[in-house]
Amino acid sequence: MPAAAPGSDETIDLTDYTDGLFHGAAAHLVDRFVIEPGSADGRLCSDLLDPASLFHILEDYSVARYPNSDRRSAASMWAQYYFGFLIPPLILLGSDADCELPDNPDNLRLVLDKDHQPRRFILTDHLGRPLSGTASPFERMETFIERHLAPLVFSLSARSGVSAKVFWMSAAVILDYTCDVFLKPGQMSFKPLTQERLLPNGERNPLFGPYRPSGSEATRTRRICCMRYNLEDVDRCPDCPLKPKPPRERTERPALVTQTDETP
């Protein structure tokens, strides 16, 4: 099926772009994000924008995975899996199809595993809105941030008691990692979303600056701690700002929770 002309009223069939979308470093996402029109599996992501609905999921997750740990830290870890399994596929799909990122949480379903941890996302609307090749990263993600990410961060913060900044920075780290590791050479980088202090409308950019200024990756740290150090049997984040550490003897970016089924 040919792509719709940018600016037209036509739509793009996103299923045309799913074959080979997850390869190389992103191969682990192949079972994490699928397009299945009409699917009723899991629950609507829009339900999670209601703090009351999200409360029971976070509580059940804490009891199942970290019964002796801080509930706030467990909520932060849950959100990292949510962002890690959703943001990279949406960016990859939007980049390959040259379309707006799917933004309507009523068209996304979340499947949880037995411990109530995010397992898979299902996009039930296979039609995408084409964009001009000159559309900026902000234009491509604007409605997703406004309709999905921002309300979810509010809901997470309201139910967990964790500062919204913690969740925004976790999303920004995933976004940054996606640009560095998953995007192919020549694809548009979404790095400006984490590098610009202000949004195009002049408002503060909540995704700005996930890392403190540093001369190299070996010495960089997150600007805001993700709180995972409070979780039992979970190693500190390799970029933890709370614990001095020797430089890493590596050249590759550290793996995130997106890379494995198990908690790192």
C-alpha positions as CSV (number, residue, x, y, z in Angstrom):
1,M,0.0,0.0,0.0
2,P,1.6,3.4,-1.0
3,A,2.0,6.0,1.7
4,A,-0.5,8.8,1.9
5,A,0.7,12.2,0.7
6,P,1.7,14.5,3.6
7,G,-1.0,17.0,4.4
8,S,-3.7,15.0,2.7
9,D,-6.8,13.6,4.3
10,E,-5.6,10.1,3.6
11,T,-4.3,7.8,6.3
12,I,-1.5,5.3,6.5
13,D,-1.9,1.6,7.2
14,L,0.5,1.1,10.0
15,T,0.5,-2.6,9.6
16,D,2.5,-2.1,6.4
17,Y,5.4,-1.0,8.6
18,T,5.5,-3.6,11.3
19,D,7.5,-6.3,9.5
20,G,11.1,-5.9,10.5
21,L,10.3,-2.9,12.7
22,F,12.0,-4.5,15.7
23,H,15.4,-5.7,14.8
24,G,19.0,-5.5,16.1
25,A,19.0,-3.8,19.5
26,A,15.2,-3.5,19.4
27,A,14.5,-7.2,18.7
28,H,13.3,-7.7,22.3
29,L,10.3,-5.4,21.6
30,V,8.8,-7.7,19.0
31,D,6.5,-9.3,21.5
32,R,6.0,-6.1,23.5
33,F,4.0,-4.1,20.9
34,V,1.6,-5.4,18.3
35,I,-1.1,-3.9,16.1
36,E,-4.4,-5.9,16.4
37,P,-7.5,-4.0,15.4
38,G,-10.5,-5.1,17.5
39,S,-8.5,-6.7,20.2
40,A,-10.1,-6.8,23.7
41,D,-7.1,-8.2,25.5
42,G,-5.8,-6.4,28.6
43,R,-7.2,-3.0,29.5
44,L,-7.5,0.4,27.9
45,C,-4.6,2.7,28.6
46,S,-7.1,5.5,29.0
47,D,-8.4,3.7,32.2
48,L,-4.9,4.3,33.7
49,L,-5.4,8.0,33.4
50,D,-7.8,7.7,36.3
51,P,-5.8,7.7,39.5
52,A,-8.4,5.5,41.2
53,S,-8.0,2.8,38.5
54,L,-4.2,2.9,38.6
55,F,-4.0,2.6,42.4
56,H,-5.0,-1.1,42.5
57,I,-2.5,-2.0,39.7
58,L,0.4,-0.3,41.5
59,E,-0.6,-1.8,44.8
60,D,-0.9,-5.4,43.4
61,Y,2.4,-4.9,41.6
62,S,4.2,-3.8,44.8
63,V,2.8,-6.8,46.7
64,A,3.7,-9.3,44.0
65,R,7.2,-8.0,43.1
66,Y,8.5,-6.0,46.1
67,P,6.4,-6.9,49.2
68,N,9.2,-5.6,51.5
69,S,10.2,-2.5,49.6
70,D,9.1,1.1,49.4
71,R,5.8,1.4,47.5
72,R,6.9,4.6,45.9
73,S,10.0,3.0,44.4
74,A,7.9,0.1,43.1
75,A,5.6,2.6,41.3
76,S,8.6,4.2,39.7
77,M,9.9,0.9,38.5
78,W,6.4,0.0,37.1
79,A,6.4,3.2,35.1
80,Q,9.8,2.4,33.7
81,Y,8.5,-0.8,32.2
82,Y,5.4,1.1,30.9
83,F,7.6,3.7,29.2
84,G,10.2,1.2,28.1
85,F,7.7,-1.0,26.2
86,L,5.6,1.8,24.7
87,I,7.8,4.8,23.8
88,P,10.4,3.0,21.7
89,P,7.9,1.2,19.5
90,L,5.9,4.3,18.9
91,I,8.9,6.3,17.9
92,L,10.2,3.5,15.6
93,L,6.7,3.2,14.0
94,G,6.3,6.9,13.6
95,S,9.8,7.2,12.1
96,D,9.3,4.4,9.6
97,A,5.8,5.4,8.6
98,D,6.6,9.2,8.7
99,C,3.4,9.8,10.7
100,E,2.2,11.2,14.0
101,L,2.8,9.0,16.9
102,P,-0.4,7.2,17.8
103,D,-1.7,9.3,20.7
104,N,-5.2,8.2,21.6
105,P,-5.1,6.1,24.8
106,D,-8.5,4.7,23.9
107,N,-6.7,3.0,21.0
108,L,-4.0,1.4,23.1
109,R,-4.4,-1.6,25.4
110,L,-2.0,-2.7,28.1
111,V,-1.6,-6.4,29.0
112,L,-0.1,-7.1,32.4
113,D,1.8,-10.2,33.4
114,K,1.1,-12.3,36.4
115,D,2.8,-9.8,38.7
116,H,0.8,-6.9,37.3
117,Q,3.9,-5.6,35.5
118,P,3.5,-4.1,32.0
119,R,3.9,-7.0,29.5
120,R,2.6,-5.9,26.1
121,F,0.9,-3.0,24.4
122,I,-1.7,-3.5,21.7
123,L,-2.6,-0.7,19.2
124,T,-6.2,-1.3,18.0
125,D,-6.3,1.5,15.4
126,H,-4.1,0.6,12.5
127,L,-4.5,3.9,10.7
128,G,-1.9,6.7,11.1
129,R,-1.9,10.4,10.2
130,P,0.8,11.2,7.6
131,L,3.2,14.1,8.3
132,S,5.4,16.2,6.2
133,G,9.0,15.1,6.2
134,T,9.9,18.5,7.6
135,A,7.7,18.1,10.7
136,S,9.8,18.6,13.9
137,P,10.2,16.0,16.6
138,F,8.0,18.2,18.8
139,E,5.2,18.2,16.2
140,R,5.5,14.4,15.8
141,M,5.1,13.8,19.6
142,E,3.0,16.8,20.6
143,T,-0.4,15.1,20.8
144,F,1.0,11.9,22.4
145,I,2.6,14.0,25.1
146,E,-0.6,16.0,25.7
147,R,-3.2,13.2,25.5
148,H,-1.3,10.2,26.9
149,L,2.0,10.9,28.6
150,A,1.1,14.0,30.6
151,P,-2.2,12.6,32.0
152,L,-0.5,9.3,32.9
153,V,2.3,11.1,34.7
154,F,-0.3,13.0,36.7
155,S,-2.1,9.8,37.5
156,L,1.1,8.0,38.6
157,S,2.1,10.9,40.8
158,A,-1.3,11.3,42.3
159,R,-1.6,7.6,43.3
160,S,2.0,6.9,44.3
161,G,3.0,10.1,46.0
162,V,6.2,10.3,43.8
163,S,7.1,13.6,42.3
164,A,5.9,13.9,38.7
165,K,9.5,14.9,37.8
166,V,10.7,11.4,38.6
167,F,8.3,9.9,36.0
168,W,9.0,12.6,33.4
169,M,12.7,12.0,33.7
170,S,12.2,8.2,33.4
171,A,10.3,8.8,30.2
172,A,13.1,11.1,29.0
173,V,15.8,8.5,29.6
174,I,13.8,6.0,27.6
175,L,13.4,8.6,24.8
176,D,17.1,9.4,24.9
177,Y,18.1,5.7,24.8
178,T,15.7,5.1,21.9
179,C,17.4,7.8,19.8
180,D,20.9,6.6,20.6
181,V,20.4,2.8,20.3
182,F,17.2,1.9,18.3
183,L,16.9,4.5,15.5
184,K,18.6,3.7,12.3
185,P,21.2,6.0,10.7
186,G,19.4,8.7,8.8
187,Q,16.2,8.6,10.7
188,M,15.0,11.8,12.5
189,S,16.4,12.1,16.0
190,F,14.0,12.9,18.7
191,K,16.9,14.2,20.9
192,P,15.6,17.8,20.9
193,L,12.7,16.6,23.1
194,T,15.2,16.0,25.9
195,Q,17.6,18.9,25.0
196,E,15.4,21.9,24.7
197,R,14.3,23.7,27.9
198,L,11.2,25.1,26.3
199,L,8.5,23.7,24.1
200,P,7.8,25.5,20.8
201,N,4.8,27.3,22.5
202,G,7.2,28.7,25.1
203,E,6.1,26.5,28.0
204,R,8.6,24.5,30.1
205,N,9.6,21.2,28.6
206,P,9.0,18.5,31.2
207,L,11.3,16.1,29.3
208,F,14.3,18.4,29.3
209,G,17.6,17.2,30.8
210,P,17.4,13.7,32.0
211,Y,21.1,13.7,32.7
212,R,23.4,16.1,34.5
213,P,26.0,17.8,32.3
214,S,29.0,15.6,31.9
215,G,32.1,15.3,29.8
216,S,31.5,11.6,29.0
217,E,28.9,8.8,29.4
218,A,31.3,7.1,31.8
219,T,30.8,9.9,34.4
220,R,27.2,11.1,33.6
221,T,24.4,10.7,36.1
222,R,20.7,11.1,36.0
223,R,19.4,14.5,37.0
224,I,16.7,13.0,39.2
225,C,16.9,9.6,41.0
226,C,14.5,7.0,39.8
227,M,14.4,5.5,43.4
228,R,15.1,2.0,42.4
229,Y,17.8,1.8,45.0
230,N,15.0,1.3,47.5
231,L,13.9,-2.0,45.9
232,E,14.9,-5.2,47.5
233,D,17.3,-7.3,45.3
234,V,17.5,-4.7,42.6
235,D,20.8,-3.2,41.6
236,R,21.2,0.6,41.5
237,C,20.7,2.3,38.2
238,P,24.1,2.5,36.4
239,D,23.5,6.3,36.2
240,C,22.4,6.7,39.8
241,P,23.1,10.2,41.1
242,L,23.2,9.1,44.7
243,K,26.2,6.9,44.8
244,P,29.7,7.7,43.6
245,K,31.1,5.0,41.2
246,P,34.2,4.4,39.2
247,P,34.1,5.1,35.4
248,R,32.6,2.3,33.4
249,E,34.9,0.4,31.2
250,R,32.6,0.3,28.2
251,T,31.7,2.2,25.1
252,E,28.0,1.2,24.8
253,R,25.0,2.7,26.5
254,P,23.9,0.8,29.6
255,A,20.9,-1.6,29.2
256,L,17.6,-0.3,30.5
257,V,14.7,-2.3,31.9
258,T,13.5,-2.5,28.3
259,Q,16.1,-5.1,27.5
260,T,14.9,-8.0,29.7
261,D,11.8,-9.7,31.2
262,E,13.4,-9.7,34.6
263,T,14.1,-6.8,36.9
264,P,17.8,-5.8,36.4
